[in-house]
Amino acid sequence: MKNLLHKIRNTTFKKPAKNMFWAWIAYQTVKGTITTSLIWIPLILTWLHQS
């Protein structure tokens, strides 16, 4: 029984795979691109043409 619980615990709470790192990198890239294009670029353009 103890061996079974140990096996279940190890499969349930394993560290994320290496692929999850690249998924996180892709997510951050998409999030940064959207943030830049929808928030920062219009904000800077508005500030530059405010004269």
Biopython code that builds the backbone (N, CA, C, O; Angstrom):
import numpy as np
from Bio.PDB.StructureBuilder import StructureBuilder

atoms = [
    (1, "MET", "N", (0.824, -1.198, 0.000)),
    (1, "MET", "CA", (0.000, 0.000, 0.000)),
    (1, "MET", "C", (0.864, 1.256, 0.000)),
    (1, "MET", "O", (0.585, 2.200, -0.739)),
    (2, "LYS", "N", (1.903, 1.275, 0.818)),
    (2, "LYS", "CA", (2.783, 2.430, 0.891)),
    (2, "LYS", "C", (3.480, 2.656, -0.454)),
    (2, "LYS", "O", (3.647, 3.796, -0.886)),
    (3, "ASN", "N", (3.881, 1.580, -1.105)),
    (3, "ASN", "CA", (4.536, 1.670, -2.403)),
    (3, "ASN", "C", (3.582, 2.251, -3.450)),
    (3, "ASN", "O", (3.997, 3.040, -4.299)),
    (4, "LEU", "N", (2.304, 1.862, -3.389)),
    (4, "LEU", "CA", (1.298, 2.351, -4.327)),
    (4, "LEU", "C", (1.081, 3.842, -4.139)),
    (4, "LEU", "O", (1.015, 4.584, -5.119)),
    (5, "LEU", "N", (0.969, 4.294, -2.891)),
    (5, "LEU", "CA", (0.798, 5.726, -2.625)),
    (5, "LEU", "C", (2.000, 6.523, -3.100)),
    (5, "LEU", "O", (1.852, 7.617, -3.645)),
    (6, "HIS", "N", (3.181, 5.978, -2.896)),
    (6, "HIS", "CA", (4.398, 6.648, -3.350)),
    (6, "HIS", "C", (4.396, 6.780, -4.875)),
    (6, "HIS", "O", (4.778, 7.820, -5.412)),
    (7, "LYS", "N", (3.969, 5.730, -5.566)),
    (7, "LYS", "CA", (3.926, 5.742, -7.025)),
    (7, "LYS", "C", (2.901, 6.759, -7.536)),
    (7, "LYS", "O", (3.166, 7.480, -8.498)),
    (8, "ILE", "N", (1.730, 6.817, -6.890)),
    (8, "ILE", "CA", (0.687, 7.772, -7.288)),
    (8, "ILE", "C", (1.168, 9.196, -7.049)),
    (8, "ILE", "O", (0.970, 10.069, -7.894)),
    (9, "ARG", "N", (1.787, 9.429, -5.924)),
    (9, "ARG", "CA", (2.271, 10.765, -5.595)),
    (9, "ARG", "C", (3.324, 11.226, -6.609)),
    (9, "ARG", "O", (3.324, 12.384, -7.024)),
    (10, "ASN", "N", (4.209, 10.329, -6.998)),
    (10, "ASN", "CA", (5.261, 10.681, -7.943)),
    (10, "ASN", "C", (4.709, 10.988, -9.333)),
    (10, "ASN", "O", (5.224, 11.882, -10.004)),
    (11, "THR", "N", (3.684, 10.280, -9.780)),
    (11, "THR", "CA", (3.136, 10.537, -11.109)),
    (11, "THR", "C", (2.246, 11.766, -11.113)),
    (11, "THR", "O", (2.137, 12.445, -12.134)),
    (12, "THR", "N", (1.609, 12.063, -9.991)),
    (12, "THR", "CA", (0.700, 13.207, -9.933)),
    (12, "THR", "C", (1.453, 14.526, -9.810)),
    (12, "THR", "O", (1.059, 15.517, -10.425)),
    (13, "PHE", "N", (2.506, 14.555, -9.043)),
    (13, "PHE", "CA", (3.202, 15.799, -8.755)),
    (13, "PHE", "C", (4.597, 15.854, -9.370)),
    (13, "PHE", "O", (5.521, 16.396, -8.763)),
    (14, "LYS", "N", (4.752, 15.307, -10.546)),
    (14, "LYS", "CA", (6.052, 15.370, -11.210)),
    (14, "LYS", "C", (6.352, 16.803, -11.629)),
    (14, "LYS", "O", (5.441, 17.602, -11.847)),
    (15, "LYS", "N", (7.618, 17.112, -11.737)),
    (15, "LYS", "CA", (8.001, 18.427, -12.230)),
    (15, "LYS", "C", (7.565, 18.549, -13.690)),
    (15, "LYS", "O", (7.547, 17.555, -14.417)),
    (16, "PRO", "N", (7.214, 19.765, -14.121)),
    (16, "PRO", "CA", (6.789, 19.937, -15.513)),
    (16, "PRO", "C", (7.894, 19.511, -16.484)),
    (16, "PRO", "O", (9.083, 19.657, -16.201)),
    (17, "ALA", "N", (7.486, 19.001, -17.589)),
    (17, "ALA", "CA", (8.434, 18.531, -18.592)),
    (17, "ALA", "C", (9.155, 19.718, -19.228)),
    (17, "ALA", "O", (8.761, 20.872, -19.061)),
    (18, "LYS", "N", (10.217, 19.400, -19.958)),
    (18, "LYS", "CA", (10.988, 20.436, -20.628)),
    (18, "LYS", "C", (10.124, 21.197, -21.639)),
    (18, "LYS", "O", (10.340, 22.383, -21.886)),
    (19, "ASN", "N", (9.144, 20.496, -22.217)),
    (19, "ASN", "CA", (8.266, 21.147, -23.182)),
    (19, "ASN", "C", (7.451, 22.264, -22.557)),
    (19, "ASN", "O", (7.096, 23.230, -23.232)),
    (20, "MET", "N", (7.152, 22.136, -21.272)),
    (20, "MET", "CA", (6.400, 23.198, -20.598)),
    (20, "MET", "C", (7.204, 24.484, -20.539)),
    (20, "MET", "O", (6.627, 25.571, -20.574)),
    (21, "PHE", "N", (8.507, 24.385, -20.452)),
    (21, "PHE", "CA", (9.346, 25.580, -20.477)),
    (21, "PHE", "C", (9.172, 26.313, -21.793)),
    (21, "PHE", "O", (9.018, 27.534, -21.808)),
    (22, "TRP", "N", (9.194, 25.586, -22.893)),
    (22, "TRP", "CA", (9.053, 26.226, -24.212)),
    (22, "TRP", "C", (7.630, 26.729, -24.425)),
    (22, "TRP", "O", (7.432, 27.728, -25.118)),
    (23, "ALA", "N", (6.651, 26.071, -23.854)),
    (23, "ALA", "CA", (5.277, 26.567, -23.924)),
    (23, "ALA", "C", (5.169, 27.891, -23.165)),
    (23, "ALA", "O", (4.480, 28.811, -23.606)),
    (24, "TRP", "N", (5.854, 27.982, -22.022)),
    (24, "TRP", "CA", (5.856, 29.223, -21.246)),
    (24, "TRP", "C", (6.558, 30.344, -22.008)),
    (24, "TRP", "O", (6.101, 31.487, -21.989)),
    (25, "ILE", "N", (7.672, 30.022, -22.683)),
    (25, "ILE", "CA", (8.383, 31.015, -23.492)),
    (25, "ILE", "C", (7.480, 31.511, -24.621)),
    (25, "ILE", "O", (7.416, 32.712, -24.883)),
    (26, "ALA", "N", (6.783, 30.593, -25.288)),
    (26, "ALA", "CA", (5.873, 30.978, -26.376)),
    (26, "ALA", "C", (4.743, 31.852, -25.840)),
    (26, "ALA", "O", (4.378, 32.844, -26.472)),
    (27, "TYR", "N", (4.190, 31.500, -24.692)),
    (27, "TYR", "CA", (3.113, 32.282, -24.088)),
    (27, "TYR", "C", (3.590, 33.702, -23.761)),
    (27, "TYR", "O", (2.893, 34.674, -24.053)),
    (28, "GLN", "N", (4.756, 33.818, -23.168)),
    (28, "GLN", "CA", (5.282, 35.134, -22.819)),
    (28, "GLN", "C", (5.558, 35.970, -24.066)),
    (28, "GLN", "O", (5.360, 37.185, -24.055)),
    (29, "THR", "N", (6.015, 35.323, -25.142)),
    (29, "THR", "CA", (6.267, 36.037, -26.393)),
    (29, "THR", "C", (4.973, 36.581, -26.976)),
    (29, "THR", "O", (4.913, 37.741, -27.385)),
    (30, "VAL", "N", (3.944, 35.755, -27.015)),
    (30, "VAL", "CA", (2.648, 36.198, -27.545)),
    (30, "VAL", "C", (2.064, 37.299, -26.667)),
    (30, "VAL", "O", (1.560, 38.300, -27.176)),
    (31, "LYS", "N", (2.131, 37.118, -25.362)),
    (31, "LYS", "CA", (1.606, 38.122, -24.437)),
    (31, "LYS", "C", (2.340, 39.453, -24.582)),
    (31, "LYS", "O", (1.717, 40.515, -24.574)),
    (32, "GLY", "N", (3.644, 39.394, -24.712)),
    (32, "GLY", "CA", (4.428, 40.613, -24.879)),
    (32, "GLY", "C", (4.140, 41.311, -26.192)),
    (32, "GLY", "O", (4.084, 42.540, -26.241)),
    (33, "THR", "N", (3.956, 40.543, -27.258)),
    (33, "THR", "CA", (3.641, 41.132, -28.559)),
    (33, "THR", "C", (2.281, 41.818, -28.533)),
    (33, "THR", "O", (2.128, 42.926, -29.047)),
    (34, "ILE", "N", (1.303, 41.162, -27.937)),
    (34, "ILE", "CA", (-0.034, 41.757, -27.852)),
    (34, "ILE", "C", (-0.016, 43.009, -26.986)),
    (34, "ILE", "O", (-0.620, 44.021, -27.342)),
    (35, "THR", "N", (0.668, 42.944, -25.860)),
    (35, "THR", "CA", (0.750, 44.105, -24.973)),
    (35, "THR", "C", (1.421, 45.276, -25.671)),
    (35, "THR", "O", (0.960, 46.413, -25.571)),
    (36, "THR", "N", (2.511, 44.995, -26.378)),
    (36, "THR", "CA", (3.229, 46.051, -27.074)),
    (36, "THR", "C", (2.374, 46.667, -28.170)),
    (36, "THR", "O", (2.303, 47.890, -28.291)),
    (37, "SER", "N", (1.727, 45.832, -28.966)),
    (37, "SER", "CA", (0.979, 46.356, -30.104)),
    (37, "SER", "C", (-0.325, 47.033, -29.699)),
    (37, "SER", "O", (-0.750, 47.978, -30.363)),
    (38, "LEU", "N", (-0.967, 46.580, -28.636)),
    (38, "LEU", "CA", (-2.258, 47.153, -28.264)),
    (38, "LEU", "C", (-2.180, 48.251, -27.209)),
    (38, "LEU", "O", (-3.112, 49.045, -27.083)),
    (39, "ILE", "N", (-1.099, 48.311, -26.456)),
    (39, "ILE", "CA", (-1.010, 49.303, -25.378)),
    (39, "ILE", "C", (0.132, 50.287, -25.605)),
    (39, "ILE", "O", (-0.101, 51.494, -25.683)),
    (40, "TRP", "N", (1.355, 49.794, -25.712)),
    (40, "TRP", "CA", (2.498, 50.697, -25.712)),
    (40, "TRP", "C", (2.647, 51.500, -27.001)),
    (40, "TRP", "O", (2.927, 52.697, -26.944)),
    (41, "ILE", "N", (2.468, 50.874, -28.151)),
    (41, "ILE", "CA", (2.615, 51.616, -29.418)),
    (41, "ILE", "C", (1.558, 52.724, -29.529)),
    (41, "ILE", "O", (1.923, 53.860, -29.831)),
    (42, "PRO", "N", (0.258, 52.446, -29.299)),
    (42, "PRO", "CA", (-0.711, 53.550, -29.342)),
    (42, "PRO", "C", (-0.440, 54.632, -28.293)),
    (42, "PRO", "O", (-0.644, 55.817, -28.558)),
    (43, "LEU", "N", (0.013, 54.233, -27.121)),
    (43, "LEU", "CA", (0.324, 55.204, -26.072)),
    (43, "LEU", "C", (1.467, 56.119, -26.482)),
    (43, "LEU", "O", (1.380, 57.332, -26.291)),
    (44, "ILE", "N", (2.527, 55.567, -27.037)),
    (44, "ILE", "CA", (3.669, 56.368, -27.486)),
    (44, "ILE", "C", (3.274, 57.268, -28.663)),
    (44, "ILE", "O", (3.660, 58.435, -28.714)),
    (45, "LEU", "N", (2.499, 56.713, -29.614)),
    (45, "LEU", "CA", (2.067, 57.525, -30.757)),
    (45, "LEU", "C", (1.188, 58.682, -30.303)),
    (45, "LEU", "O", (1.321, 59.797, -30.807)),
    (46, "THR", "N", (0.296, 58.428, -29.360)),
    (46, "THR", "CA", (-0.554, 59.500, -28.822)),
    (46, "THR", "C", (0.304, 60.561, -28.136)),
    (46, "THR", "O", (0.066, 61.757, -28.299)),
    (47, "TRP", "N", (1.288, 60.127, -27.382)),
    (47, "TRP", "CA", (2.158, 61.067, -26.672)),
    (47, "TRP", "C", (2.992, 61.897, -27.639)),
    (47, "TRP", "O", (3.203, 63.088, -27.410)),
    (48, "LEU", "N", (3.475, 61.269, -28.734)),
    (48, "LEU", "CA", (4.307, 61.992, -29.701)),
    (48, "LEU", "C", (3.499, 62.990, -30.529)),
    (48, "LEU", "O", (4.029, 64.032, -30.915)),
    (49, "HIS", "N", (2.247, 62.700, -30.804)),
    (49, "HIS", "CA", (1.422, 63.579, -31.649)),
    (49, "HIS", "C", (0.536, 64.504, -30.824)),
    (49, "HIS", "O", (-0.458, 65.028, -31.327)),
    (50, "GLN", "N", (0.886, 64.700, -29.587)),
    (50, "GLN", "CA", (0.054, 65.495, -28.684)),
    (50, "GLN", "C", (0.347, 66.991, -28.802)),
    (50, "GLN", "O", (-0.333, 67.784, -28.153)),
    (51, "SER", "N", (1.298, 67.395, -29.576)),
    (51, "SER", "CA", (1.685, 68.811, -29.643)),
    (51, "SER", "C", (0.734, 69.694, -30.343)),
    (51, "SER", "O", (0.972, 70.897, -30.450)),
]
sb = StructureBuilder()
sb.init_structure("model")
sb.init_model(0)
sb.init_chain("A")
sb.init_seg("    ")
for serial, (resi, resn, name, xyz) in enumerate(atoms, 1):
    if name == "N":
        sb.init_residue(resn, " ", resi, " ")
    sb.init_atom(name, np.array(xyz, "f"), 0.0, 1.0, " ", f" {name:<3s}", serial, name[0])
structure = sb.get_structure()
